[in-house]
Amino acid sequence: MRTGGGRRAKLHKMPPKTARKLKDKDHENSPKISSFFSKSPKPAGVLKRARAADEDDSPEPKKTPWASPTPLSPTQSSSAGGQLSPEQLARMEKKKLEAGARLLAKRLGTSNIGPSWVQALQAEFKKTYMEKLISFVAAERLKGKVYPPADDVFTWTTAFPISQVKVVIIGQDPYHGPKQAHGLCFSVRVGVQIPPSLRNMYKELMQDIDGFVPPDHGYLAGWAKQGVLLLNACLTVREREPNSHKEKGWERLTDAVIHWINNHCAGVVFLLWGAYAQKKGAFVNQKQHCVLKTVHPSPLSASRGFFGCKHFSKANEYIKKNGGKEIDWKYLPTDLQL
């Protein structure tokens, strides 16, 4: 059995300078105790790229959690060496989108945002005005009550993918009373008194849709689940102060939503009630979509054209004509979670 004695004897017989060099070399090659707790060394190629990056003094691009991942091609190989199937690629893409949505939701101070909407609006979320808007809303929440709660601000993105929108109804800003707003325009939570404008919508539905019976609540998640986008132009409001978050940036974001739908979807019905909604949807391509206009369902104006407009049945006629499944306006359960 060999021991370190022979090695030491040889070193003893060597000239002092040569012996010192060999000892130094042995010390360099021996494992350090810290190496047992450090990360595995990177491959040479990674180190080479790292050195190249160190030499490049150009500014490092910002990492944005909402950036759309680059889809893999079907010819790209998996780690096992085989080709990825379309199903595997789709699953990977879905997971990346979901991860990006979670990171953006955290940045926005919410836990609830639809991945497909994040992907479609990624350029908008990267703009400077969004940074200012996020800071503004965060400061407002520190000072007092803001509606809806943070986790409900983007409820309108969670019911269906953006590409599957069938009907767009545009509101102005959220209800500003306790427990009312929850991220869908005109809708309130179960147990909250039905707002006057929604009561008038129910009255019109009674005349327009066979068998419609007004529910005893104002929770419209059942419509949202079928592809009805209930979108307020402004997404937050200070308690008891209507329009208090007007022109802070939300209108730009919701304009971008409408632009995306106008440019990327076909056969969508836009219900534009009142001058504000009509101005916001003025650019919608009426050759590609159906645009129905009338006055707002508010008690101040409903009798001047909203009652009798038959927008709900007209929307279904257009959807059916274009091969889509009609909206069941009677479907208003109270137990749907978005």
C-alpha positions as CSV (number, residue, x, y, z in Angstrom):
1,M,0.0,0.0,0.0
2,R,1.4,3.4,-1.1
3,T,1.4,6.2,1.4
4,G,2.4,9.9,1.3
5,G,5.8,9.0,2.8
6,G,7.4,8.2,-0.6
7,R,6.2,11.4,-2.0
8,R,7.6,13.4,0.9
9,A,11.0,11.5,0.6
10,K,11.2,12.4,-3.1
11,L,10.5,16.1,-2.4
12,H,13.2,16.0,0.3
13,K,15.8,14.9,-2.1
14,M,14.8,17.5,-4.8
15,P,16.4,21.0,-5.0
16,P,14.4,23.4,-2.7
17,K,13.0,25.5,-5.6
18,T,11.7,22.5,-7.5
19,A,10.1,21.0,-4.4
20,R,8.3,24.3,-3.6
21,K,6.8,24.4,-7.1
22,L,5.5,20.9,-6.8
23,K,4.0,21.7,-3.4
24,D,2.3,24.8,-4.8
25,K,0.8,22.8,-7.7
26,D,-0.5,20.2,-5.3
27,H,-2.2,22.9,-3.2
28,E,-3.8,24.4,-6.3
29,N,-5.2,21.1,-7.4
30,S,-6.5,20.0,-4.1
31,P,-10.3,20.6,-3.5
32,K,-11.2,23.5,-1.2
33,I,-13.8,23.0,1.5
34,S,-16.0,25.7,-0.1
35,S,-16.2,23.7,-3.3
36,F,-18.5,21.2,-1.6
37,F,-21.1,23.9,-1.1
38,S,-20.7,26.0,-4.3
39,K,-22.6,25.6,-7.6
40,S,-21.3,23.2,-10.2
41,P,-18.7,24.7,-12.5
42,K,-20.1,26.0,-15.8
43,P,-19.2,24.3,-19.0
44,A,-16.4,25.9,-21.0
45,G,-18.8,27.3,-23.6
46,V,-20.8,29.1,-20.9
47,L,-17.5,30.5,-19.4
48,K,-16.4,31.7,-22.8
49,R,-19.8,33.5,-23.3
50,A,-19.5,35.0,-19.8
51,R,-16.0,36.3,-20.6
52,A,-17.3,37.8,-23.9
53,A,-20.1,39.4,-22.0
54,D,-17.7,40.9,-19.5
55,E,-15.7,42.4,-22.3
56,D,-18.8,43.9,-23.9
57,D,-19.5,47.2,-22.1
58,S,-22.8,47.8,-23.9
59,P,-25.8,48.3,-21.5
60,E,-27.5,45.0,-20.5
61,P,-31.1,44.9,-21.8
62,K,-33.8,45.0,-19.1
63,K,-35.5,41.7,-18.4
64,T,-39.3,42.1,-18.6
65,P,-41.4,39.4,-17.0
66,W,-44.2,40.0,-19.4
67,A,-42.1,39.4,-22.6
68,S,-43.6,36.9,-25.0
69,P,-41.4,33.8,-25.1
70,T,-40.1,32.8,-28.5
71,P,-41.9,29.7,-29.6
72,L,-39.8,26.6,-30.2
73,S,-39.9,25.1,-33.7
74,P,-41.0,21.5,-34.1
75,T,-37.5,20.6,-35.2
76,Q,-35.9,21.7,-32.0
77,S,-34.7,18.7,-29.9
78,S,-35.4,17.8,-26.4
79,S,-32.7,17.3,-23.8
80,A,-33.1,13.5,-24.4
81,G,-32.1,14.0,-28.0
82,G,-35.5,13.4,-29.5
83,Q,-37.8,15.9,-31.3
84,L,-40.5,17.6,-29.3
85,S,-44.0,16.9,-30.3
86,P,-46.5,19.7,-31.1
87,E,-48.3,18.8,-27.9
88,Q,-45.1,19.2,-25.8
89,L,-44.3,22.5,-27.5
90,A,-47.9,23.8,-26.8
91,R,-47.5,22.8,-23.1
92,M,-44.2,24.5,-22.9
93,E,-45.6,27.7,-24.5
94,K,-48.6,27.6,-22.1
95,K,-46.3,27.3,-19.0
96,K,-44.1,30.1,-20.2
97,L,-47.2,32.4,-20.7
98,E,-48.6,31.5,-17.3
99,A,-45.2,32.2,-15.7
100,G,-45.0,35.6,-17.4
101,A,-48.5,36.4,-16.3
102,R,-47.7,35.6,-12.7
103,L,-44.7,37.8,-12.7
104,L,-46.6,40.7,-14.3
105,A,-49.5,40.2,-11.9
106,K,-47.0,40.5,-9.0
107,R,-45.6,43.7,-10.5
108,L,-49.1,45.1,-10.9
109,G,-50.0,44.3,-7.3
110,T,-52.6,41.7,-8.2
111,S,-52.8,37.9,-8.4
112,N,-55.3,37.6,-11.2
113,I,-54.6,38.3,-14.8
114,G,-55.2,36.2,-18.0
115,P,-52.0,35.0,-19.7
116,S,-53.4,35.5,-23.3
117,W,-54.1,39.1,-22.5
118,V,-50.6,39.6,-21.1
119,Q,-49.1,38.3,-24.3
120,A,-51.4,40.4,-26.5
121,L,-50.7,43.6,-24.6
122,Q,-47.1,43.0,-23.7
123,A,-45.9,46.1,-25.6
124,E,-48.3,48.3,-23.7
125,F,-47.3,47.0,-20.3
126,K,-43.7,48.0,-21.1
127,K,-44.5,51.6,-21.7
128,T,-43.4,54.4,-19.3
129,Y,-47.0,55.5,-18.6
130,M,-47.7,52.1,-17.1
131,E,-44.9,52.5,-14.6
132,K,-46.3,55.8,-13.5
133,L,-49.8,54.4,-13.4
134,I,-48.7,51.5,-11.2
135,S,-47.0,53.8,-8.8
136,F,-50.0,56.2,-8.7
137,V,-52.5,53.4,-7.8
138,A,-50.1,51.9,-5.2
139,A,-49.8,55.4,-3.6
140,E,-53.6,55.8,-3.7
141,R,-54.1,52.5,-1.9
142,L,-51.8,53.6,0.9
143,K,-53.7,56.8,1.4
144,G,-57.2,55.4,1.4
145,K,-59.8,53.0,-0.1
146,V,-59.5,52.3,-3.8
147,Y,-62.0,50.1,-5.8
148,P,-62.0,47.4,-6.9
149,P,-59.6,45.5,-4.7
150,A,-56.2,44.9,-6.3
151,D,-57.0,41.2,-7.1
152,D,-60.1,42.2,-9.0
153,V,-58.7,45.0,-11.2
154,F,-58.1,42.6,-14.1
155,T,-61.0,40.2,-13.6
156,W,-62.1,41.0,-17.1
157,T,-59.0,39.1,-18.5
158,T,-59.7,35.9,-16.6
159,A,-63.0,34.6,-18.1
160,F,-61.7,33.7,-21.6
161,P,-58.7,34.1,-23.9
162,I,-58.6,37.5,-25.7
163,S,-59.0,35.8,-29.1
164,Q,-62.4,34.4,-28.1
165,V,-64.2,37.6,-27.4
166,K,-67.7,37.8,-28.9
167,V,-69.2,40.9,-27.4
168,V,-67.6,44.1,-26.0
169,I,-69.6,46.3,-23.6
170,I,-67.8,49.5,-22.6
171,G,-68.3,51.2,-19.2
172,Q,-66.7,54.3,-17.8
173,D,-65.2,53.7,-14.4
174,P,-65.8,51.3,-11.6
175,Y,-68.5,51.7,-8.9
176,H,-67.1,53.7,-6.1
177,G,-69.0,52.2,-3.1
178,P,-68.0,49.4,-0.8
179,K,-68.2,45.8,-2.1
180,Q,-69.6,46.9,-5.5
181,A,-66.9,46.8,-8.2
182,H,-65.1,43.6,-8.9
183,G,-63.5,44.1,-12.4
184,L,-66.5,43.8,-14.7
185,C,-68.3,46.9,-15.9
186,F,-72.0,47.2,-14.8
187,S,-71.6,44.1,-12.6
188,V,-71.7,43.9,-8.8
189,R,-71.1,41.1,-6.3
190,V,-73.9,38.9,-5.0
191,G,-75.6,40.5,-2.1
192,V,-75.1,44.1,-3.2
193,Q,-78.0,46.2,-4.4
194,I,-78.5,46.1,-8.2
195,P,-77.4,49.5,-9.6
196,P,-80.0,51.6,-11.5
197,S,-78.3,51.2,-14.9
198,L,-78.1,47.4,-14.6
199,R,-81.8,47.4,-13.6
200,N,-82.6,49.1,-16.8
201,M,-80.5,46.6,-18.7
202,Y,-82.6,43.8,-17.1
203,K,-85.8,45.7,-18.2
204,E,-84.6,45.8,-21.8
205,L,-83.7,42.1,-21.7
206,M,-87.2,41.3,-20.5
207,Q,-88.6,42.9,-23.6
208,D,-85.9,41.6,-26.0
209,I,-85.0,38.1,-24.9
210,D,-87.7,35.4,-24.6
211,G,-87.9,33.9,-21.2
212,F,-85.6,36.4,-19.5
213,V,-86.5,36.8,-15.8
214,P,-84.5,39.5,-14.0
215,P,-82.4,37.9,-11.3
216,D,-82.3,39.2,-7.7
217,H,-78.6,40.1,-8.1
218,G,-76.2,42.0,-10.4
219,Y,-73.4,39.5,-10.8
220,L,-72.6,39.2,-14.5
221,A,-69.9,36.6,-14.5
222,G,-72.2,34.3,-16.5
223,W,-72.0,36.6,-19.4
224,A,-68.2,37.0,-19.1
225,K,-67.8,33.2,-19.2
226,Q,-69.4,33.2,-22.6
227,G,-67.1,35.7,-24.2
228,V,-68.7,39.0,-23.2
229,L,-66.0,41.6,-22.4
230,L,-67.3,43.9,-19.7
231,L,-64.7,46.6,-19.9
232,N,-64.5,49.8,-18.0
233,A,-62.4,52.5,-19.6
234,C,-60.8,53.3,-16.3
235,L,-60.0,50.4,-14.0
236,T,-59.8,51.9,-10.6
237,V,-61.4,54.7,-8.6
238,R,-61.1,56.3,-5.2
239,E,-63.9,55.5,-2.7
240,R,-66.9,57.8,-3.1
241,E,-65.1,59.9,-5.8
242,P,-66.3,59.0,-9.3
243,N,-63.7,59.7,-12.1
244,S,-61.0,60.2,-9.4
245,H,-58.5,58.1,-11.4
246,K,-59.5,59.5,-14.8
247,E,-56.7,60.3,-17.2
248,K,-54.0,58.6,-15.2
249,G,-53.2,56.0,-17.8
250,W,-56.0,53.4,-17.6
251,E,-57.7,54.8,-20.7
252,R,-54.6,54.2,-22.8
253,L,-54.4,50.6,-21.7
254,T,-58.1,49.9,-22.4
255,D,-57.8,51.7,-25.8
256,A,-55.0,49.3,-26.6
257,V,-57.3,46.4,-25.6
258,I,-60.0,47.6,-28.1
259,H,-57.4,48.2,-30.8
260,W,-56.1,44.7,-30.4
261,I,-59.6,43.2,-30.7
262,N,-60.4,45.4,-33.6
263,N,-57.2,44.4,-35.5
264,H,-56.9,40.7,-34.6
265,C,-60.5,39.4,-34.2
266,A,-63.4,39.3,-36.6
267,G,-67.2,39.3,-36.1
268,V,-67.2,40.9,-32.7
269,V,-70.2,42.9,-31.5
270,F,-69.5,46.2,-29.9
271,L,-72.3,47.6,-27.7
272,L,-71.5,51.3,-27.4
273,W,-74.0,52.9,-25.0
274,G,-73.7,56.7,-24.4
275,A,-71.4,59.3,-25.9
276,Y,-68.3,58.2,-23.9
277,A,-68.4,54.6,-25.1
278,Q,-69.1,55.7,-28.6
279,K,-66.1,58.0,-28.6
280,K,-63.9,55.3,-27.2
281,G,-65.0,52.8,-29.9
282,A,-65.1,55.3,-32.8
283,F,-62.2,53.6,-34.6
284,V,-63.8,50.1,-34.7
285,N,-63.9,48.7,-38.2
286,Q,-67.6,48.4,-39.0
287,K,-66.9,46.2,-42.0
288,Q,-65.2,43.6,-39.9
289,H,-67.3,44.0,-36.7
290,C,-70.9,44.8,-35.7
291,V,-71.2,48.2,-33.9
292,L,-74.5,48.9,-32.1
293,K,-75.0,52.4,-30.6
294,T,-77.6,54.0,-28.4
295,V,-77.9,56.1,-25.2
296,H,-76.6,54.9,-21.8
297,P,-78.9,52.7,-19.7
298,S,-78.7,55.3,-16.9
299,P,-82.2,56.4,-15.6
300,L,-81.3,59.9,-16.9
301,S,-81.2,58.7,-20.5
302,A,-82.6,55.1,-20.9
303,S,-86.1,56.3,-22.0
304,R,-84.5,58.2,-24.9
305,G,-83.4,55.2,-26.9
306,F,-82.0,52.4,-24.7
307,F,-85.4,50.9,-24.0
308,G,-86.4,49.1,-27.2
309,C,-82.9,49.1,-28.8
310,K,-82.9,45.2,-28.8
311,H,-79.2,45.2,-28.7
312,F,-79.0,41.8,-27.0
313,S,-81.0,39.9,-29.6
314,K,-79.3,41.8,-32.4
315,A,-75.9,40.8,-31.0
316,N,-77.0,37.1,-31.1
317,E,-78.3,37.4,-34.6
318,Y,-74.9,38.7,-35.8
319,I,-73.0,36.1,-33.9
320,K,-75.2,33.3,-35.3
321,K,-74.9,34.7,-38.8
322,N,-71.1,34.5,-38.5
323,G,-71.2,30.9,-37.3
324,G,-70.7,31.5,-33.6
325,K,-72.5,30.3,-30.5
326,E,-75.1,32.8,-29.3
327,I,-74.9,34.4,-25.8
328,D,-77.3,33.0,-23.3
329,W,-78.2,36.3,-21.7
330,K,-80.3,34.3,-19.1
331,Y,-77.3,32.5,-17.8
332,L,-76.5,34.5,-14.6
333,P,-75.5,32.0,-11.9
334,T,-74.3,33.4,-8.5
335,D,-71.5,30.8,-7.9
336,L,-69.2,31.4,-10.8
337,Q,-65.6,32.3,-9.9
338,L,-63.4,34.3,-12.2
